[in-house]
Amino acid sequence: MTWGAVLALAAGSYLLKVLGLLVLGPRLGRERGGGVALRFVSLLPPALLAALVVVQTVADGERLAVDARLAGVAVGGGAVLVRMPFVVVILAAASTTALVRAVAE
């Protein structure tokens, strides 16, 4: 998958979210339980992004690949859990991936 496709999908996801909130937002807010539906809609883009990260991390064509990428994502996830700054999360994940690749070769 190319970066152009990833960016197009991200933009499309965001536009669908905005469109849904503009069209259905006023109706959902007046109905009973509308707050739950709006919260559900607001959680869709992060869930789709997380699914995309997982697929790009462990997929190698049609096979499952456990390699340095998985180690980097795991370290990055741990850094997020302990609430490190974003730059530190990226540097930790990238350096872990590079280190595992260097050791594996």
C-alpha positions as CSV (number, residue, x, y, z in Angstrom):
1,M,0.0,0.0,0.0
2,T,1.4,3.4,-0.9
3,W,1.5,6.5,1.2
4,G,-0.9,8.2,-1.2
5,A,-3.5,5.4,-0.6
6,V,-3.0,5.7,3.2
7,L,-3.5,9.4,3.2
8,A,-6.5,9.2,0.9
9,L,-8.1,6.6,3.2
10,A,-7.4,8.8,6.3
11,A,-8.9,11.8,4.6
12,G,-11.9,9.8,3.5
13,S,-12.4,8.5,7.0
14,Y,-12.2,11.9,8.5
15,L,-14.6,13.3,5.9
16,L,-17.1,10.5,6.5
17,K,-17.0,11.3,10.2
18,V,-17.6,15.0,9.7
19,L,-20.4,14.3,7.2
20,G,-22.0,11.9,9.6
21,L,-21.9,14.4,12.5
22,L,-23.2,17.2,10.3
23,V,-26.1,15.1,8.9
24,L,-27.0,13.0,11.8
25,G,-25.7,15.0,14.8
26,P,-28.7,17.2,15.4
27,R,-31.1,14.2,15.0
28,L,-29.0,12.0,17.3
29,G,-28.8,14.6,20.0
30,R,-32.6,14.9,20.3
31,E,-33.4,11.3,20.3
32,R,-33.1,9.2,23.4
33,G,-29.7,7.6,23.6
34,G,-28.3,10.0,21.0
35,G,-25.3,10.7,23.2
36,V,-24.2,7.0,23.0
37,A,-24.5,7.0,19.2
38,L,-22.4,10.2,18.9
39,R,-19.7,8.7,21.2
40,F,-19.7,5.5,19.1
41,V,-19.2,7.5,15.9
42,S,-16.4,9.5,17.5
43,L,-14.5,6.3,18.3
44,L,-14.5,4.9,14.8
45,P,-11.5,6.8,13.3
46,P,-9.1,5.8,16.1
47,A,-10.3,2.2,15.9
48,L,-9.7,2.2,12.1
49,L,-6.3,3.7,12.5
50,A,-5.3,1.1,15.1
51,A,-6.5,-1.6,12.8
52,L,-4.4,-0.2,10.0
53,V,-1.3,0.0,12.2
54,V,-1.8,-3.7,13.2
55,V,-2.2,-4.8,9.6
56,Q,0.8,-2.9,8.4
57,T,2.9,-4.2,11.4
58,V,2.2,-8.0,11.1
59,A,1.2,-8.5,7.5
60,D,3.7,-9.5,4.8
61,G,1.6,-10.1,1.7
62,E,-0.8,-12.9,2.6
63,R,1.4,-14.2,5.4
64,L,1.7,-13.2,9.1
65,A,5.2,-11.7,9.8
66,V,6.6,-11.4,13.2
67,D,9.7,-9.3,12.8
68,A,11.4,-6.1,14.0
69,R,8.3,-4.0,13.2
70,L,6.3,-5.8,15.9
71,A,9.0,-5.1,18.5
72,G,9.0,-1.4,17.6
73,V,5.3,-1.1,17.9
74,A,5.3,-2.9,21.2
75,V,7.9,-0.6,22.6
76,G,6.0,2.4,21.2
77,G,2.8,1.2,22.8
78,G,4.5,0.7,26.1
79,A,5.9,4.3,25.9
80,V,2.4,5.6,25.2
81,L,1.0,3.6,28.3
82,V,3.5,5.3,30.6
83,R,2.6,8.7,29.0
84,M,5.9,9.6,27.5
85,P,6.0,12.6,25.1
86,F,5.2,11.8,21.5
87,V,8.7,12.5,20.2
88,V,10.1,10.0,22.8
89,V,7.5,7.4,21.7
90,I,8.6,7.7,18.0
91,L,12.3,7.7,18.8
92,A,11.9,4.6,21.1
93,A,9.9,2.7,18.6
94,A,12.2,3.6,15.7
95,S,15.4,2.8,17.6
96,T,14.0,-0.5,18.8
97,T,13.1,-1.5,15.3
98,A,16.5,-0.6,14.0
99,L,18.3,-2.4,16.9
100,V,16.3,-5.6,16.4
101,R,17.0,-5.5,12.6
102,A,20.7,-4.9,13.2
103,V,20.9,-7.8,15.7
104,A,18.9,-10.1,13.4
105,E,21.2,-9.7,10.5
